Amino acid sequence: MHADLVFTGGPVLTAGGRARFAAVRGDRITAVGDDPGPLIGPRTEVVDLRGRLLLPGFQDAHVHAVGGGIELGRCDLTGAGTVVSCLDAVAKYARANPRLEWLVGSGWSLDTFAGGLPHRLLLDAVVAERPVVLVNRDHHGAWLNSAALARAGITASTPDPPDGRIERDADGATGVLQEGAMDLVTRLLPPVTETDRLAGLLRAQRLLHSLGVTAWQDPLLGEYGGMPDPSGAYATASERGLLTARVTGALWWDRTRGAEQLPDLLERRESLRDSGFRAGTVKIMLDGVAENHTAALLGPYLRSGHSGLSFVDPVALREHVTLLDAHGFQVHFHALGDRAVRDALDAVEAARAANGVTGHRHHLAHLQVVHPDDVPRFRQLGATATIQPLWAVHEPQMDELTIPFLGDERASWQYPFGALLRSGATLAAGSDWPVSSPDPLQGIHVAANRIPYGEDVPAFLPEQRIDLAAAIAAYTVGSAYVNHLDDTGTIRPGHRADLAVLDRDPFAGPDREIGAAKVAMTFTGGRCVHES
């Protein structure tokens, strides 16, 4: 039978190497090989690759799509690299939105401010009367003006919550809330409507498709740190046929509760499944981030003397993961510090001992500091390493706020992509957008180079580089594995026609030019959803 769609005239990246064409009928790949001639009929659409690379659609194993889409419409400080540019952006947003009671935004970077700690008085100088709440780039802290602190009732005597910290100086609260302390103010913000959430999802979907992303896992179906629960938006988009990407959702584990929340998680999983949306994963956030010393370490941070925060007791964690595994849930761990990584692996090990080997494909995201003893355990336990490659570079946040407080030995254990791959671990990849760019090609560039594209800086732990093929695999077949999308992620007959066409073949050039590549076309189920 003639194909509906044939890609030819350029390299086709397959599981076994390369082919010269790929044919699609309906939503499936029907043939891959050297000569498409017999498959081309009078109604076949032929895409001339002109030497460009056809590869599987990228999949993001960890992206906050709805939250990122909503934030695109708020006060966006992404790219504001100086204190002055941050304040100018806030002032401009305030002038453009005179009727907003609360001014809300995100995207400021810790390295813009001394010690990673901006002050409320800076914001007071540009907006004094209305409360301002600005979440930082990694979404583990928020910067408030005095009006916002007053609305939240935060004073010098307000105690720190168990899972967070209020930054203070001699005059009281400075205006920075770390981790769970953000809830003191985010619970007061005007609610985000379902209309806002759906609009944010569709805005994000357009952006992700433009970057070649055809599927993703959203790791936060719930509310945390001011990010709205996206569950309703996904359900609505699925019911209305608006969701052109393949998405799975991770239900948020409420760390203030224990096993008693299992019935709620089971009910939510079934309710979302009835709407056509898959939510068979539970996300457990184990620690914070290294820059504000809330990532959980096996030993203390230098100069501060404490070892970070464990949001879930490690003994209870083993019980929780065993219970979730027994009820068919995949567990998606947030684990940055080496203690959090070990606690997560111990929990997976306990689940395997109690339940046997299941097909739930638990995965650990972020993996900033991994003790060498734990690297081989990923393969041994069948736990996938979900990496965020863009973070594995020399930048001020790394060089000024992280390495000096980790010390040389622990700093050398950061983002061990190469060691994990050599040990036989399965790698998946994600962006954590809006924390960092959702562009897979930029992440692939860093994974292969350990240098941001276009920057002249030393490679960050170059022995942890992985080659281009392995980096692409992490963003395709690796993420398809954790997303339980086994008929995607590779180009082969019978698989879904989720595909991306690049504007070049990055294998034909030097690794330092990988990041120059762009996505020319994106297809989901054989349907073009983006063309540059």
C-alpha positions as CSV (number, residue, x, y, z in Angstrom):
1,M,0.0,0.0,0.0
2,H,1.2,3.5,-0.7
3,A,2.3,5.6,2.2
4,D,0.6,8.8,3.3
5,L,3.9,10.4,4.1
6,V,7.5,9.6,3.1
7,F,10.6,11.3,4.4
8,T,13.6,10.9,2.0
9,G,16.6,12.7,0.8
10,G,18.5,12.7,4.1
11,P,19.6,10.5,6.9
12,V,17.0,8.8,9.1
13,L,18.2,7.9,12.6
14,T,17.0,4.4,13.6
15,A,17.6,2.1,16.5
16,G,20.1,0.2,14.5
17,G,21.9,3.0,12.8
18,R,20.8,4.9,9.7
19,A,18.3,4.5,6.9
20,R,17.5,6.6,3.8
21,F,13.8,6.9,4.1
22,A,10.9,6.4,6.5
23,A,7.3,5.9,5.5
24,V,4.1,6.7,7.5
25,R,0.6,5.5,7.0
26,G,-2.0,6.9,9.4
27,D,-0.3,7.5,12.7
28,R,2.3,4.7,12.4
29,I,5.7,4.2,10.8
30,T,5.2,1.5,8.2
31,A,8.6,1.1,6.5
32,V,12.2,2.2,7.0
33,G,15.0,1.4,4.5
34,D,16.9,2.5,1.4
35,D,14.4,2.8,-1.5
36,P,10.9,4.4,-0.9
37,G,9.9,4.2,-4.6
38,P,7.3,1.5,-4.4
39,L,5.6,3.3,-1.4
40,I,5.1,6.6,-3.1
41,G,1.7,7.0,-4.8
42,P,-0.2,9.9,-6.3
43,R,-1.5,11.0,-2.9
44,T,1.7,10.5,-0.9
45,E,3.2,13.6,0.7
46,V,6.9,13.5,0.2
47,V,9.1,15.5,2.6
48,D,12.5,16.1,1.0
49,L,15.0,16.2,3.9
50,R,17.7,17.8,1.8
51,G,20.4,16.2,3.9
52,R,18.7,17.1,7.1
53,L,18.4,14.6,9.9
54,L,15.1,12.8,10.7
55,L,15.0,11.5,14.3
56,P,12.4,10.4,16.8
57,G,10.5,13.2,18.5
58,F,12.1,14.4,21.7
59,Q,10.5,13.5,25.0
60,D,11.0,15.5,28.2
61,A,11.0,13.3,31.2
62,H,10.6,16.2,33.7
63,V,8.9,19.5,32.6
64,H,6.3,21.7,34.3
65,A,4.5,22.6,31.1
66,V,1.4,24.2,32.5
67,G,3.3,26.2,35.1
68,G,5.9,27.3,32.4
69,G,3.1,28.4,30.1
70,I,1.4,30.4,32.7
71,E,4.6,32.1,33.7
72,L,5.2,33.3,30.2
73,G,2.3,35.6,30.8
74,R,3.5,37.0,34.1
75,C,6.5,39.1,35.2
76,D,9.2,37.2,33.5
77,L,12.8,37.8,34.8
78,T,14.4,35.0,32.7
79,G,17.5,36.5,31.1
80,A,17.6,39.5,33.5
81,G,21.2,39.1,34.4
82,T,21.7,42.2,36.6
83,V,20.0,43.7,39.6
84,V,19.1,46.7,37.6
85,S,17.6,44.7,34.7
86,C,15.5,42.7,37.3
87,L,14.2,45.8,38.9
88,D,13.5,47.5,35.6
89,A,11.5,44.4,34.5
90,V,9.4,44.5,37.7
91,A,8.8,48.3,37.4
92,K,7.7,47.9,33.7
93,Y,5.4,45.0,34.6
94,A,3.8,47.0,37.5
95,R,3.2,50.0,35.1
96,A,1.7,47.7,32.5
97,N,-0.7,46.1,35.0
98,P,-2.0,48.9,37.3
99,R,-5.1,47.0,38.4
100,L,-3.4,43.8,39.6
101,E,-3.6,43.5,43.4
102,W,-0.6,41.2,43.5
103,L,2.4,41.3,41.2
104,V,3.6,37.8,40.6
105,G,6.6,36.6,38.5
106,S,9.5,34.3,38.3
107,G,12.9,33.6,36.7
108,W,15.5,35.6,38.6
109,S,18.8,33.8,39.1
110,L,20.6,33.3,42.4
111,D,23.9,34.4,41.0
112,T,22.6,37.8,40.2
113,F,22.6,38.7,43.9
114,A,25.4,38.5,46.5
115,G,25.1,35.2,48.2
116,G,22.1,34.4,46.1
117,L,20.0,36.6,48.5
118,P,18.2,39.7,47.1
119,H,16.6,42.0,49.7
120,R,13.0,43.3,50.1
121,L,14.3,46.9,50.1
122,L,15.4,46.6,46.4
123,L,11.8,45.8,45.5
124,D,10.4,48.4,47.8
125,A,12.3,51.0,45.8
126,V,10.3,50.2,42.6
127,V,7.0,48.9,44.0
128,A,6.1,49.9,47.5
129,E,2.3,49.8,47.8
130,R,1.4,46.5,46.1
131,P,2.7,43.1,47.2
132,V,5.3,41.6,44.9
133,V,6.2,37.8,44.9
134,L,8.9,36.6,42.5
135,V,9.9,33.0,42.5
136,N,13.5,32.3,41.5
137,R,14.7,30.3,38.5
138,D,14.8,27.0,40.3
139,H,11.5,27.5,42.1
140,H,13.0,26.7,45.4
141,G,12.8,30.2,46.8
142,A,10.9,33.5,46.5
143,W,11.7,37.2,46.7
144,L,9.2,39.4,48.4
145,N,8.8,43.2,49.0
146,S,7.8,44.5,52.4
147,A,4.1,44.8,51.4
148,A,4.0,41.0,50.6
149,L,5.8,40.1,53.8
150,A,3.2,42.2,55.7
151,R,0.3,40.6,53.9
152,A,1.7,37.2,54.8
153,G,2.2,38.2,58.4
154,I,5.9,37.4,58.3
155,T,7.9,39.2,61.0
156,A,11.2,38.7,62.8
157,S,9.5,36.3,65.2
158,T,7.8,34.1,62.6
159,P,9.2,30.6,63.1
160,D,10.7,28.7,60.2
161,P,8.4,25.9,58.9
162,P,9.9,22.3,59.1
163,D,10.6,22.2,55.4
164,G,11.8,25.7,54.8
165,R,13.6,28.8,55.9
166,I,12.9,32.5,56.3
167,E,16.0,34.4,55.5
168,R,16.8,37.1,58.2
169,D,19.2,39.9,59.1
170,A,19.5,42.3,62.0
171,D,16.3,44.1,60.8
172,G,14.2,40.9,60.5
173,A,12.9,39.1,57.5
174,T,15.0,40.0,54.4
175,G,12.3,39.1,51.9
176,V,13.6,35.7,50.8
177,L,11.6,32.6,51.6
178,Q,13.3,29.2,51.0
179,E,11.5,25.9,50.1
180,G,8.4,25.3,52.2
181,A,8.5,28.8,53.6
182,M,7.1,30.0,50.3
183,D,3.8,28.5,51.2
184,L,3.4,31.3,53.8
185,V,2.7,33.7,50.9
186,T,1.8,31.6,47.9
187,R,-1.4,30.5,49.6
188,L,-2.5,34.1,49.6
189,L,-2.1,34.7,45.9
190,P,-5.1,35.2,43.7
191,P,-6.2,31.8,42.3
192,V,-5.2,30.8,38.8
193,T,-8.4,30.0,36.9
194,E,-9.0,26.8,34.9
195,T,-9.1,29.1,31.8
196,D,-5.6,30.4,32.7
197,R,-4.3,26.9,33.1
198,L,-5.6,25.6,29.9
199,A,-4.2,28.6,28.1
200,G,-0.9,28.0,29.7
201,L,-0.9,24.4,28.6
202,L,-1.7,25.2,25.0
203,R,1.0,28.0,25.0
204,A,3.5,25.5,26.4
205,Q,2.5,22.8,23.9
206,R,3.2,25.2,21.0
207,L,6.6,26.0,22.4
208,L,7.6,22.4,23.1
209,H,6.4,21.3,19.7
210,S,8.5,24.0,18.1
211,L,11.5,22.5,19.9
212,G,10.7,19.0,18.6
213,V,9.1,17.7,21.8
214,T,6.3,15.2,21.1
215,A,5.8,13.8,24.6
216,W,6.6,14.6,28.2
217,Q,6.1,13.8,31.9
218,D,4.7,16.6,34.1
219,P,6.2,16.0,37.6
220,L,3.8,18.1,39.6
221,L,0.1,17.3,39.5
222,G,-0.8,19.2,42.7
223,E,0.2,22.5,44.2
224,Y,3.6,23.5,45.4
225,G,5.6,26.8,45.6
226,G,2.9,28.8,43.9
227,M,2.7,26.6,40.8
228,P,-1.0,25.8,40.1
229,D,-2.3,22.2,39.9
230,P,-2.3,21.4,36.1
231,S,-4.5,18.3,36.4
232,G,-7.7,20.0,35.2
233,A,-6.0,21.6,32.3
234,Y,-4.7,18.2,31.1
235,A,-8.0,16.5,31.6
236,T,-9.8,19.3,29.7
237,A,-7.3,19.3,26.8
238,S,-7.5,15.6,26.6
239,E,-11.3,15.5,26.5
240,R,-11.5,18.3,23.9
241,G,-8.9,16.7,21.6
242,L,-6.5,19.7,22.2
243,L,-3.6,17.6,23.6
244,T,-1.5,16.8,20.6
245,A,1.5,15.7,22.7
246,R,1.6,12.4,24.6
247,V,1.7,13.3,28.3
248,T,1.9,11.4,31.5
249,G,1.4,13.1,34.9
250,A,3.0,12.6,38.3
251,L,0.7,13.0,41.2
252,W,2.2,15.1,43.9
253,W,3.1,13.3,47.2
254,D,2.1,15.6,50.1
255,R,5.1,15.4,52.4
256,T,3.0,16.6,55.4
257,R,1.0,13.3,55.1
258,G,1.9,9.7,55.0
259,A,0.4,6.5,53.7
260,E,-3.1,7.7,54.5
261,Q,-3.1,9.7,51.2
262,L,-3.0,6.5,49.1
263,P,-6.8,6.4,48.6
264,D,-6.7,10.0,47.3
265,L,-3.9,9.1,44.9
266,L,-5.8,6.0,43.6
267,E,-9.0,8.0,43.1
268,R,-7.1,10.8,41.3
269,R,-5.4,8.3,39.0
270,E,-8.7,6.7,38.0
271,S,-10.5,10.0,37.6
272,L,-7.9,11.4,35.3
273,R,-7.8,8.1,33.4
274,D,-11.5,8.4,32.8
275,S,-10.8,11.7,31.0
276,G,-8.2,10.1,28.8
277,F,-5.2,11.4,30.7
278,R,-2.5,9.1,32.2
279,A,-1.4,9.8,35.7
280,G,0.2,6.6,36.9
281,T,3.2,8.2,38.6
282,V,3.7,9.7,42.0
283,K,6.3,12.4,42.5
284,I,8.1,12.5,45.8
285,M,10.3,15.5,46.5
286,L,13.2,14.4,48.8
287,D,15.3,17.6,49.2
288,G,15.9,21.1,47.9
289,V,18.8,22.5,45.9
290,A,22.5,22.9,46.7
291,E,22.7,26.7,46.1
292,N,20.6,27.5,49.2
293,H,22.0,24.5,51.1
294,T,18.7,22.6,51.2
295,A,19.9,19.7,49.0
296,A,20.4,16.7,51.4
297,L,24.0,15.7,51.7
298,L,25.7,12.8,53.4
299,G,28.1,15.3,55.1
300,P,27.8,19.0,56.0
301,Y,28.2,21.9,53.6
302,L,31.5,23.7,54.1
303,R,31.3,26.9,56.0
304,S,27.6,26.4,57.1
305,G,28.0,23.2,59.0
306,H,24.6,21.7,58.2
307,S,23.7,18.9,55.7
308,G,20.6,20.2,54.0
309,L,17.0,19.1,54.4
310,S,15.3,15.7,54.0
311,F,11.7,16.4,53.3
312,V,10.7,12.7,53.9
313,D,12.0,10.5,56.6
314,P,14.1,7.8,55.0
315,V,12.6,5.0,56.9
316,A,9.1,6.2,56.1
317,L,10.1,6.7,52.5
318,R,11.0,3.0,52.1
319,E,7.5,2.1,53.4
320,H,5.8,4.7,51.1
321,V,7.6,3.6,48.0
322,T,6.9,-0.1,48.7
323,L,3.2,0.7,49.1
324,L,3.1,2.8,45.9
325,D,4.9,0.1,44.0
326,A,2.5,-2.5,45.2
327,H,-0.4,-0.4,43.9
328,G,1.1,-0.1,40.4
329,F,2.5,3.4,40.7
330,Q,5.8,4.6,39.1
331,V,7.7,6.8,41.6
332,H,9.5,9.9,40.3
333,F,12.0,11.1,42.8
334,H,13.4,14.7,43.1
335,A,16.9,13.9,44.4
336,L,19.7,16.4,44.2
337,G,22.1,15.7,47.1
338,D,23.9,12.4,47.6
339,R,21.9,11.7,50.7
340,A,18.6,12.1,48.8
341,V,19.9,9.9,46.0
342,R,20.9,7.2,48.4
343,D,17.6,7.4,50.3
344,A,15.7,7.1,46.9
345,L,17.7,4.1,45.9
346,D,17.3,2.5,49.3
347,A,13.5,2.9,48.9
348,V,13.5,1.3,45.4
349,E,15.6,-1.6,46.9
350,A,13.1,-2.0,49.7
351,A,10.2,-2.1,47.2
352,R,11.9,-4.7,45.1
353,A,12.6,-6.9,48.1
354,A,9.0,-6.7,49.2
355,N,7.2,-6.8,45.9
356,G,9.6,-8.4,43.5
357,V,10.7,-6.9,40.2
358,T,7.8,-4.8,38.7
359,G,7.5,-2.9,35.5
360,H,6.9,0.4,37.1
361,R,10.2,2.0,36.0
362,H,11.0,4.3,38.9
363,H,13.3,7.1,38.1
364,L,15.4,9.7,40.0
365,A,15.6,13.2,38.6
366,H,18.3,15.9,38.9
367,L,21.1,13.8,40.5
368,Q,23.4,16.7,41.1
369,V,25.7,15.0,43.7
370,V,25.9,11.2,43.5
371,H,28.2,9.3,45.7
372,P,30.4,7.0,43.6
373,D,29.2,4.0,45.6
374,D,25.7,4.6,44.4
375,V,26.4,4.9,40.7
376,P,26.3,1.1,40.0
377,R,23.1,0.8,42.0
378,F,21.0,2.4,39.3
379,R,21.5,-0.6,36.9
380,Q,21.4,-3.1,39.8
381,L,18.0,-1.8,40.9
382,G,16.6,-1.0,37.5
383,A,16.2,2.7,38.5
384,T,16.4,5.2,35.6
385,A,18.7,8.3,35.9
386,T,16.7,11.3,34.7
387,I,19.2,14.0,33.9
388,Q,19.0,17.7,33.4
389,P,22.1,18.3,31.2
390,L,21.9,22.1,31.1
391,W,22.9,22.3,34.7
392,A,26.3,20.5,34.2
393,V,28.3,23.6,33.2
394,H,30.5,26.2,34.7
395,E,28.4,29.3,35.4
396,P,28.3,31.8,38.3
397,Q,25.7,29.8,40.2
398,M,27.9,26.7,40.1
399,D,31.3,28.4,40.6
400,E,30.3,30.9,43.3
401,L,27.3,29.3,45.1
402,T,27.9,25.6,44.8
403,I,31.5,24.4,44.4
404,P,32.9,26.5,47.3
405,F,30.3,24.9,49.7
406,L,30.7,21.3,48.5
407,G,34.5,21.1,48.4
408,D,36.6,19.5,45.8
409,E,35.8,15.9,46.3
410,R,32.0,16.2,46.3
411,A,32.1,18.8,43.6
412,S,33.7,16.1,41.4
413,W,30.7,13.9,41.9
414,Q,28.3,16.3,40.2
415,Y,26.1,15.2,37.3
416,P,27.9,12.0,36.6
417,F,26.3,11.3,33.2
418,G,29.3,9.4,31.8
419,A,29.8,7.3,34.9
420,L,26.1,6.3,35.0
421,L,26.1,5.4,31.3
422,R,29.3,3.3,31.6
423,S,27.8,1.5,34.6
424,G,24.9,0.4,32.4
425,A,22.2,2.7,33.8
426,T,19.3,3.8,31.6
427,L,19.4,7.5,31.0
428,A,16.4,9.7,30.4
429,A,16.5,13.4,30.0
430,G,14.4,16.4,30.9
431,S,14.6,20.2,31.1
432,D,12.7,21.1,34.4
433,W,11.4,24.1,32.4
434,P,10.6,26.8,33.5
435,V,13.7,26.3,35.7
436,S,15.8,26.1,32.6
437,S,15.4,26.1,28.8
438,P,13.1,23.4,27.4
439,D,15.2,23.1,24.2
440,P,16.4,19.5,23.9
441,L,19.1,20.4,21.4
442,Q,20.8,22.8,24.0
443,G,20.6,20.0,26.6
444,I,22.1,17.5,24.1
445,H,24.9,20.0,23.3
446,V,25.8,20.3,27.0
447,A,25.6,16.5,27.6
448,A,28.1,16.0,24.8
449,N,30.4,19.0,25.6
450,R,29.8,20.0,29.3
451,I,29.9,23.6,27.9
452,P,27.0,25.8,27.1
453,Y,26.6,26.4,23.3
454,G,28.4,29.5,22.1
455,E,30.3,30.1,25.4
456,D,34.1,30.1,25.8
457,V,34.4,28.5,29.3
458,P,36.2,25.3,30.5
459,A,34.3,22.1,30.2
460,F,32.7,21.1,33.5
461,L,34.1,17.7,34.6
462,P,34.7,16.7,30.9
463,E,35.2,13.0,31.9
464,Q,31.4,12.9,32.4
465,R,30.6,13.8,28.8
466,I,28.5,11.4,26.8
467,D,28.5,11.1,23.0
468,L,25.9,12.6,20.7
469,A,24.2,9.4,20.0
470,A,23.8,8.6,23.8
471,A,22.6,12.1,24.5
472,I,19.9,11.9,21.8
473,A,18.9,8.5,23.1
474,A,18.4,9.9,26.6
475,Y,15.9,12.5,25.1
476,T,14.1,9.9,22.9
477,V,14.1,6.2,23.8
478,G,15.3,6.8,27.4
479,S,12.5,9.2,28.2
480,A,10.0,7.1,26.2
481,Y,10.9,4.2,28.6
482,V,10.1,6.2,31.8
483,N,7.0,7.6,30.1
484,H,5.8,4.0,29.4
485,L,5.5,4.9,25.7
486,D,7.1,1.8,24.3
487,D,5.9,2.4,20.7
488,T,7.7,5.7,20.5
489,G,11.3,6.9,20.9
490,T,12.7,5.0,18.0
491,I,12.1,5.0,14.2
492,R,11.0,1.5,13.3
493,P,7.9,0.0,11.6
494,G,4.9,-0.3,13.9
495,H,6.0,2.6,16.1
496,R,4.0,5.9,16.3
497,A,5.1,8.5,13.8
498,D,6.3,11.0,16.4
499,L,9.1,12.6,14.6
500,A,11.4,15.7,14.3
501,V,13.3,17.1,11.3
502,L,16.3,19.1,12.2
503,D,17.7,21.9,10.0
504,R,21.0,19.9,9.6
505,D,22.7,16.7,10.5
506,P,24.6,17.4,13.7
507,F,26.5,14.1,13.3
508,A,28.2,15.7,10.3
509,G,29.8,18.5,12.2
510,P,32.0,18.9,15.3
511,D,30.4,18.4,18.7
512,R,31.0,22.1,19.5
513,E,28.3,23.0,16.9
514,I,25.6,20.6,18.1
515,G,23.8,23.5,19.7
516,A,23.5,25.4,16.5
517,A,20.9,22.9,15.2
518,K,17.2,23.9,15.2
519,V,14.0,22.0,14.6
520,A,12.5,22.5,11.2
521,M,9.4,20.3,11.5
522,T,7.6,18.2,14.3
523,F,5.1,15.5,13.8
524,T,2.9,13.6,16.3
525,G,1.1,10.6,15.0
526,G,2.0,11.5,11.4
527,R,0.5,15.0,11.8
528,C,2.6,18.1,11.4
529,V,2.3,20.1,14.6
530,H,5.2,22.5,13.9
531,E,6.9,23.9,10.8
532,S,9.5,26.6,11.0
